[in-house]
Every structure is written in C-alpha cells, then in structure tokens.
Amino acid sequence: MGQSGRRWRAWASVTGLVVGACTLAACSSAERHAFFPPETPDPKETAAVAAEMPKNYRELVAEQIRAFYAYRHVLRDAKISQPYLRYGGLLRGGTMPTVCVALYRANPFGIVVRDNLAFAYRDGKMRSILIATESCSDLSDFTELKRS
C-alpha cells in the first residue's frame, strides 16, 4: 500500500510539472498572436489587414449591432478601432481580421458604462466574437452606427 501511494504522488508531481511547463510555454507566444490589439498599431500591418476586410465593414458591424445588441435603445456613443489580426484559437482557425467596438450606454442607474465588442470577418460575413477581452485602443467615431 505504501509503495503505490509513493508512486501515485511521484506521478502526480511529474504530471503537474509537465502541465505547468506547457502552460508557461503557451503564454510566451508572439505578440502577433496576442488576444489584445497593440496599443500603437503598425500602419503597414493595419493597411494589410484592412485589405482583407470588405470596404463596407463598418456598415456590416453597425448592422450586427443594430440586430443583436441588447442595449441598443440606451446607446449613448460608439467608437470603432482600425482592423487588426486577432488570434481566434484552434477551433476558429488561427488569426482573423478583427475590429473592436466600444459602446457607451446608460445602465439602469443612469451611469454611463462601456461595453467592448469584437467582430471578426470570416467566410464573407462579419461575426461577433462572444468573449471580447479587448481593451479597444486607437478608437475613432463610429458614425455609421450613430446615424440610425
């Protein structure tokens, strides 16, 4: 009984070390594959990514927000980022051209809060990314959404 307990602890320790090492290796990926957009985007990379998106991507994002954003009736302001590459994970197929949208709305207490949404261009459609962890930097006015 004592021998098998020691073996089990040794196996669990080695397994923990391997999992920890793999986790740290995954965290040290290149900045290009980071979940957050760079604070100061490279103009050449921005132009290349924008070329992958349709010319009317801002209108397509505005349509998505009008159709599916639950708080559109209390929207105060909206801003949108320049296109950038976002790593979508293995299930989504690697990197994808993405824009980040910051929506300012009134909450039930009348305080203006900010919601960050990310939209990726895939298979000819702009699609909302369910979990947007972006900080939404380098924003400009989103006039296409404000018109409606």
C-alpha positions, 0 to 999 in steps of 0.5 A: 500500500505504501509503495503505490501511494509513493508512486501515485504522488511521484506521478502526480508531481511529474504530471503537474510539472509537465502541465505547468511547463506547457502552460508557461510555454503557451503564454510566451507566444508572439505578440502577433498572436496576442488576444489584445490589439497593440496599443500603437498599431503598425500602419503597414500591418493595419493597411494589410489587414484592412485589405482583407476586410470588405470596404463596407465593414463598418456598415456590416458591424453597425448592422450586427449591432443594430440586430443583436445588441441588447442595449441598443435603445440606451446607446449613448456613443460608439467608437470603432478601432482600425482592423487588426489580426486577432488570434481566434484559437484552434477551433476558429482557425488561427488569426482573423481580421478583427475590429473592436467596438466600444459602446457607451450606454446608460445602465439602469442607474443612469451611469454611463458604462462601456461595453467592448465588442469584437467582430471578426470577418470570416467566410464573407460575413462579419461575426461577433466574437462572444468573449471580447477581452479587448481593451479597444485602443486607437478608437475613432467615431463610429458614425455609421452606427450613430446615424440610425 
